[in-house]
């Protein structure tokens, strides 16, 4: 049994029977529930203990590993050497606070993203108590019998016992990029890991075929578990945006050091004291550092991730938060994403007769009626024709799903398309359970996107005989080309009439119906297995079933919002071209007032320039092979588009990886697709994509607001100190006071901007250019304008107060309080609250936003500023002085000129400027 010792059996050298015996397991019945419980208690859950992250103390220390903090640490050290221990203590204290804030926020962001990722669990299909069940992979135990199909992630180390064209991608373990063909024969003892073709290892992916295996190792005893201590699965908080800030910080360090050195040299050259000039140089260095910006960036991104999760979009890679805001094209699957994925058969064609089916959903209530020649005229059928019955039987037998009655409703357990086929058979009085008992299944070929069909082999017990019959269902093209005969109305076989069948398909598709074809083949009575070669030719066409999959109302609204936001929506589907066009028309997916659609066959015949033009112009792409999805993405990217692509199949992985934002289905997607994606939809709904794009834009909007608010303070402070030092005047603001403004006041007032809701009209604007820098020319103009205003304000109030009171401490305190008062007005001018207030005043309308966090931030900042000047301990630490009521009133006056200044800054930063 499972063990970590070197004496463990080498299961690849044992026969299938010996492996089963060693685990006391049964290939057909699996383990019992009681035995599973015992083994879970013995071996634990099937979870890897990954590499431990850095210890807390080291992660905290690494917060100081920032160029800008080095300057603060050095500045505090020099202050200490000069005997200014209080100043040194405050500088060091602020540095520590900055590091702690960064540590706490990074930890929270990592935990939030990691916990969201854990909500999307992988599942394994196993045989237990003689039944096939799906369980969370963590509940797997040694001895479990696991079933594998294309798209599955191998949940534990398996010794394969049965395979059918099974191919497994083991690149994560062996580095081999080509999928490995699997077998079941025992192998020599010395066979290397990469060549053990009768084994499947944890973490690898099934890319083709199907198989069955027994779990020989879980958790730490798996091959990947033995090296799991070297796997670092910590969340990566680095994004292009954070890397830009790091580079910006490094550049800023050199600029700050150069300016501080220049200021020090000029001042000393002018005869100023070393202590005074060093204070000026330190104040200049501290004033130019936006200490609060890194924390605000991390918080804003983390909030964006949580907001997206609340709207059914789980971010797997943090870069997707930024990229989503710039998406220009969304390529979406139709079934289940744009539509309800609740199928109902409405039309049947069998035996050259057309039938209509009433009822909705998966309920057996409804009837099948024969269409008469008069339009919209039907006649209920009393008895099923042999051909109609066999067409419905094919849909029931070639089927891996079933329907259940729950809470007075009928629910499909499995694929919705198969649920519709079961409901259609039930309306004709056919029972899926009775048919399965009468004609037991011997083998199956699961649906593969490459082949576009599913096939099952059954015993045919009619009239006491024991024949064999294959039923096949799939796309019309895949089935028809394998058919030479069809059944006439009374059951006789005639040559297949392809033009007539294609005409019927076209008619159904024009009504927006998804059409499946059905066929059969009688084979050797001794045949027990099924291969693709068995159904390559000689099929007998049974009929068509057309089903409706209604569009999601919320998806129609989301498409309209995307189009208003300048985002193209393109539908990619495996359905018939006419069906896809009809659905697209109903949903408003169109270019130039009409739906431009191309089939996969048409795309395959195009050269590269023609393909690029078609992909650019087209809104619908039908009967598209998975490989063509990758071509579509590459063609759009060649035109500079930022592409979001949805996918759920194993063959969608290349396109998901190539897309700027790969989006996998959390409910219906394969493990392969999920692993390749940047984002998962927990509800498989297109509306959630639009919501995620909206949240991505909101994140960018709020980051931009934070920069617009923070940097003007640094600019105003730096200009004030630089000019004062160069002209040998008293410093209007000291280094410790600058630290207070930049860390305490700025962070308190800026963090609420990260919680701001979207601006009105956000989704009416075109996507931003991904190459556009965060600090645009317009934003730079805004920052310069407000920086100049802040410089004039600080200088003006300081000089007036110094002359009026003769107390330099009071003058500096008033200058700081005046700056903060003006900042409150400026904060309101760029916030949703301020915009809403203006709208209410101008249009006498009600408030359109609720921003209590911003109000809390302002109140908190105001309270801290009162303590800053009125509390004697703060006076001692920061060289401030208590203010009188009259002096407070003077400090509030700058709020008035800030109003027109903020309006002017908004005009500078508007798109029209």
Number of C-alpha atoms within 10 A of each C-alpha: 13 19 15 12 8 7 7 10 15 15 21 24 19 18 16 21 12 12 24 23 12 14 17 13 20 20 21 13 15 23 25 15 11 10 15 19 14 12 16 17 11 11 18 17 17 23 16 19 13 16 14 12 11 11 8 11 8 10 15 18 13 13 18 19 11 14 15 23 22 14 19 21 19 15 24 24 19 16 21 15 11 11 11 13 15 16 20 23 16 18 24 19 14 22 24 18 14 20 22 16 18 21 20 13 19 20 14 15 23 17 15 16 23 17 11 17 18 9 11 15 11 18 18 21 21 24 22 22 15 14 12 16 13 14 13 13 21 20 17 29 29 23 29 28 30 28 22 26 24 25 26 27 25 26 29 33 25 27 30 29 22 20 20 19 13 21 24 26 25 22 16 14 16 12 10 12 10 11 17 21 16 23 19 20 15 18 18 11 12 11 13 10 13 14 13 23 22 23 23 28 27 22 21 23 28 27 21 25 21 23 23 23 27 30 27 29 28 31 24 23 20 24 18 22 22 14 15 17 14 12 14 11 12 15 18 14 16 12 16 12 15 16 11 13 16 16 11 11 18 14 12 18 20 13 14 22 16 13 18 22 17 15 22 25 17 17 22 16 10 12 10 15 12 13 13 17 23 21 20 27 27 27 25 28 28 29 29 24 25 22 24 23 22 18 20 25 24 21 22 24 25 25 18 26 27 19 19 24 20 12 18 21 29 26 25 23 19 21 20 24 28 22 20 26 23 25 26 24 23 26 24 22 21 25 24 21 23 27 24 19 19 22 27 30 28 21 24 29 23 26 23 18 16 18 21 21 23 16 17 18 20 27 23 20 14 15 16 23 20 18 18 13 8 7 7 8 11 17 12 13 13 9 9 13 16 16 24 28 17 21 28 26 23 25 27 28 26 25 25 15 18 21 21 14 11 9 7 8 10 16 18 22 13 14 17 24 23 23 29 30 28 29 32 34 23 20 18 22 13 17 15 21 12 10 13 16 9 14 20 15 19 16 16 22 19 19 16 17 17 11 13 17 21 21 26 24 28 25 21 19 13 10 6 7 10 14 17 21 20 26 28 27 27 20 21 21 15 16 25 24 13 16 22 17 19 26 24 19 15 11 15 12 15 13 13 17 14 14 9 11 20 14 11 18 24 18 14 25 24 18 16 25 29 29 24 25 27 30 29 25 18 16 13 9 13 10 15 13 14 17 15 12 7 14 19 13 15 16 24 25 31 29 27 28 28 26 26 27 24 19 21 19 13 15 21 20 15 20 24 18 18 27 20 16 19 17 26 22 23 26 23 28 23 21 23 26 22 22 24 28 28 16 26 25 16 13 20 17 24 23 16 7 9 13 19 18 24 22 21 19 12 15 21 13 10 13 9 12 9 12 19 22 14 20 22 17 17 19 23 28 30 24 20 22 20 21 14 17 27 20 19 25 25 19 20 20 17 11 11 12 22 25 27 29 28 33 29 24 23 24 24 28 28 19 27 29 18 20 26 23 25 27 32 32 25 25 13 17 20 26 27 24 29 28 18 21 31 24 30 28 29 19 17 28 23 26 25 24 29 24 19 29 29 20 25 25 26 25 30 25 19 28 23 18 19 27 20 22 22 22 22 24 28 25 23 26 29 24 21 24 29 21 15 17 23 17 12 17 10 17 21 25 27 21 24 23 23 25 24 18 24 26 20 19 22 25 20 21 26 25 22 23 26 27 20 23 17 18 15 12 9 15 21 14 13 16 20 14 14 16 7 9 10 16 13 12 13 17 20 17 16 22 26 16 19 25 22 18 22 28 22 15 22 24 25 14 24 26 18 14 22 19 12 10 11 12 12 21 21 22 28 27 29 29 24 26 27 25 24 25 20 23 26 17 20 22 23 19 22 20 21 22 21 16 17 20 18 15 15 14 11 9 8 10 12 11 14 14 17 13 16 13 16 24 15 14 19 21 15 14 21 19 11 16 21 14 15 24 22 16 15 15 13 15 17 11 15 23 21 24 22 20 18 11 9 8 17 15 12 15 22 16 13 21 19 12 13 23 16 11 18 23 14 15 24 18 14 19 19 12 8 7 8
